[in-house]
Amino acid sequence: MSHRFDCVLKFILCQRILNKKCEILRYSRRKFPQILALGIFVFISSPFAVHALGMGEVHSDSAWKYVGWACDSSAPGYQSVIQARRDDGVLLGRVVAEGSSTTTIPRACGSPHERHGFKLYIERKPQWADGKVHEVTVYSIDQDENVTKLKSFMLEFSGVSADAQRPRNLGDVVGRDLNYDQLGWAGHIGVWDGSYVIEVLNDSGSNKVFRNTWDDFKSRSNVWDTVTPNYPAHMIRTCWTYECDVNSNYSGGFKVSPAQAVVYRAAQVQMIGADYTITALFSTAEPTMKDYKDPGWKRKAVRGKYRCDTFVYDAFRASTNLDNSGVFPYREVYGMDDSWRRKVSSLYGFSTMLPNKVLEKIKSF
Amino acid sequence: MRNKAVVVLLALLGVAIIFIFVDGRNEKRFATSFIDPKEAESRQYGPGALAESPASLSRAAARVDLLIARLDTRYANLGADERIQAAEELGKEYFYTLSDDLRRNISDALSHSLRLEKDAQVARAITFSHSRLAYDKNTLSNLKFSYDQKFIHFDDYYGELAHLYDEAPPEDRRNVIGEISNGNSRYAVDVVAAKIAFVEEVQLSDQEISDLRSFLNKNRPIFAGAEDSFGLFEAILYNQWLVAVSRLQSTSEGGSVEKWMGRRLLDPSTDPRASVAFLIGPYAKILDDSKKAELQWDAVRARATELLLRYPQAPGLQELGKDMAP
């Protein structure tokens, strides 16, 4: 028995301690009953143990931003929820760790992919900027709501100034300099959904429609004055989801306001999927289309291809009945002034279109 | 005689101007929608008018052959952009025909080109062009090949599986759903939820429903930011997820969809923003009184209202909250 135990332990423990004295082996032999009891206890209790197997790294040099990665070795592909909490109990923010990260992560937790990165921007609320140093703890939360502490920081909450450009209304259009040398003037634009900037970026990732916080948007380059379009009061009824019907009299779909239509369309494009193109020649993301009169017929969703400004144009177009034909869900408008249709139509011009020009035109809406 | 000539000339000029004007308008319309005029013409007819004459089928076959040749680097020395365009056009041609032979030809050609393609961007375009065709014997192997070759990435792969799982035959579907479930892609969550929330009937086996329920439950959408942050995009995603997961639960455990929605919304661990998201969504606006009772409408509304009162200075929450169903 003792010899057999020696052999097993030698194999497990001494394999990697090549040419070194295996002190632990002698110790283990002496303490065999205790080790056996501990092993049995761990074995029996493991099914009831809490699977807090989150891991990750986080860095911060400011109270308002936390960057890192996180994953969960009990569900390696799962994209954890990240949460930052301050020592006075304030929940500063949450985000999903689904951004790009380095390739060391899959090795760390066995994940088959590297989309475990996160950038948690904290909204610069004046009431949180008390000028004091606080302890901020960043946690990752797994599929079963188990919480793992990633790291704590001692950081001063200060540096909040008036932010005149911050968007406030659903459907606001935001802009900033383009991140290309000598081409900043051409600009980059997106739409505000009440909490996020929805924008098309040529960033890493599968889908080029992104949701980013205002502080993230602002951190990339010099921001422009936010435009609040004077949305009219009409309503639009159509299918806003992934699968629609070609018949204009189909009972599916629901009514939304023009500002809501812009965001509903942006969400529809994201669900269908979109790629990036540098030219103004875009292709429209089209939902899966069926025909209730002909149940055997189906045209699957077609991915779109956009630049930031053509994406904004497409989203605005959804607030009208422009291009209301083809194998695309029919948009019924109720009480729309034709001037709105003309204004939205004027945003597009293949040879002259640029983000800064689109924003300028929307200013006059 | 001279007057007649002038009149004829003026008439011709008028006709020419009209043609130019009409053409110009058409061009603008097509340019605006970015649909090729010929393509737009065929799309106007819709699915009901796709019955093909031998002549139109022959023209379609010729177009497909040309596109296949453009995609093939052995025969055509074209750049990546042109090959990407050819792959996308082949995907469109597929749905303009009802001919099984032509469709098979397109599917096989795309699959063949994918194996030969060296440019990652072109291979990616070919992959998407093929994965958005009707499900066939090449579908899964193409996606797996592209994922293994890193032509497409994590969300691409699981997202495409989510886009197509309901078309797969039963012998493949269970594995596809199992793979989606194990993949944990949040983009796949959005696609699966959208499909289940809005289809008329969930037609899946018990095991498949169980797998998808587990997948949706373990990858719940969150409301990001601070406790008072609220945007329409997240509300849309949460809404469709809520309907989808409640429909699956209703199908497997019985009870109405509304009952399960209400229970989830009123669970103390559920973010109260979920109640606001639900009440501004389309589902809340079509419920009759009996369904509202099953959902515990008043309690859900009270939870949402309490949140709005707690954060009167939160612009997104306050603006969108005005649209809550009464």
Interface residues (C-beta under 8 A of the other chain):
Chain A: A75 G77 Y78 Q79 V81 L91 L92 G93 R94 V95 V96 E98 P112 H113 E114 R115 I122 E123 K125 Q143 E145 R168 N169 L170 D193 G194 S195 Y196 I198 G205 S206 N207 R211 T213 W240 T241 Y242 E243 V246 G252 F254 Q260 V263 Y264 A266 A267 Q270 M271 G273 L281 F282 S283 T284 M289 D291 K293 D294 W297 K298 R299 K300 A301 V302 R303 L322 D323 S325 G326 V327 S345 Y348 F350
Chain B: R29 A31 T32 S33 F34 I35 A40 R43 Q44 G46 P47 G48 L50 E88 G91 K92 F95 F128 R132 L133 A134 I152 H153 F154 D155 D156 G159 H163 L164 N182 G183 N184 S185 R186 Y187 D190 V191 A194 K195 A197 F198 V199 K218 N219 I222 F223 A224 G225 A226 E227 S229 F230 G231 L232 F233 E234 I236 L237 Q240 S269 P282 K285 P315 G316 L317 E319 L320 D323
